[in-house]
Amino acid sequence: MSFGQTVPARKRVTGAVFALVVNVILWIVIPYYLGAFLVKFVPDIPLGVPSFVYEFGMLFIVLDVGAALFQGMAVSLPFVCGAALLSAVYLWFVTNGGSLQVTTSGITVGLDFRLLLYIFIVPSLWAALRAPMSYLIWRRARAKIVPQAPGSSATPA
């Protein structure tokens, strides 16, 4: 994240439109069709419920588009943190907390991969912590910079 840089409005709006298109594809279109396919094998998968896909998809879209619109500003922090936390929650719900039951040809197999799920969730949680930490570090570094008076020379004599 880069704070304090003035990002032109045109670039932010273009980034927001790009984020909108990519997020509609990634969080609504693909999960909808993937859920429609997987519901045959994993009957209790949340991706098989269209309202689950639409609700989470809209949340991802709002957070990512908001982060793109406010790029370079402190206002983008809640959007970035929210998207990171939402991805952790989404992963948890989609995998039923790391416990899935796959049914095919009348045979049911239970899969328990909670430890692996925790490992996959850690990067999302780190991203949610990294954004405010980087902002605080930037603010602290900015406060330590002492402005010089006009006309004074910075080089020692």
HUKAPE-V878595 format. One record per residue. N is the residue number from 0. D_LAST is the distance of its C-alpha to the last C-alpha in Angstrom with 1 decimal. Layout:
n | d_last
N | D_LAST
N | D_LAST
This chain:
n | d_last
0 | 38.4
1 | 35.4
2 | 34.6
3 | 32.5
4 | 33.1
5 | 35.1
6 | 38.3
7 | 40.3
8 | 43.6
9 | 45.5
10 | 44.1
11 | 45.0
12 | 48.5
13 | 49.1
14 | 48.0
15 | 50.4
16 | 53.3
17 | 52.7
18 | 52.6
19 | 55.8
20 | 57.6
21 | 56.5
22 | 57.3
23 | 60.7
24 | 61.5
25 | 60.1
26 | 61.2
27 | 64.4
28 | 66.0
29 | 65.6
30 | 66.4
31 | 69.4
32 | 71.0
33 | 70.0
34 | 71.5
35 | 74.7
36 | 75.0
37 | 74.2
38 | 76.4
39 | 79.4
40 | 78.0
41 | 76.1
42 | 78.1
43 | 75.8
44 | 72.5
45 | 70.6
46 | 69.8
47 | 73.5
48 | 73.2
49 | 71.9
50 | 70.7
51 | 68.4
52 | 66.9
53 | 66.5
54 | 65.0
55 | 62.4
56 | 61.7
57 | 61.1
58 | 58.7
59 | 56.7
60 | 56.6
61 | 55.4
62 | 52.7
63 | 51.4
64 | 51.6
65 | 49.8
66 | 47.0
67 | 46.7
68 | 46.8
69 | 44.1
70 | 41.9
71 | 38.2
72 | 39.1
73 | 39.8
74 | 43.4
75 | 44.0
76 | 43.8
77 | 47.4
78 | 48.7
79 | 47.0
80 | 48.0
81 | 51.5
82 | 52.1
83 | 51.1
84 | 53.4
85 | 56.1
86 | 56.1
87 | 56.6
88 | 59.5
89 | 60.9
90 | 61.0
91 | 62.7
92 | 65.3
93 | 66.0
94 | 66.7
95 | 68.7
96 | 66.3
97 | 66.6
98 | 70.4
99 | 72.4
100 | 76.1
101 | 77.0
102 | 80.6
103 | 82.2
104 | 85.8
105 | 86.8
106 | 84.5
107 | 81.8
108 | 78.8
109 | 76.3
110 | 72.7
111 | 70.4
112 | 66.7
113 | 64.9
114 | 62.4
115 | 61.5
116 | 61.2
117 | 58.7
118 | 56.6
119 | 56.7
120 | 55.8
121 | 52.7
122 | 50.4
123 | 51.4
124 | 50.6
125 | 47.3
126 | 46.4
127 | 47.4
128 | 45.0
129 | 42.1
130 | 41.7
131 | 41.0
132 | 38.9
133 | 36.7
134 | 36.5
135 | 35.5
136 | 32.8
137 | 31.4
138 | 31.6
139 | 29.9
140 | 27.0
141 | 26.7
142 | 26.7
143 | 23.7
144 | 21.5
145 | 19.5
146 | 19.3
147 | 16.2
148 | 16.8
149 | 17.3
150 | 14.8
151 | 11.8
152 | 9.1
153 | 9.4
154 | 6.5
155 | 3.8
156 | 0.0
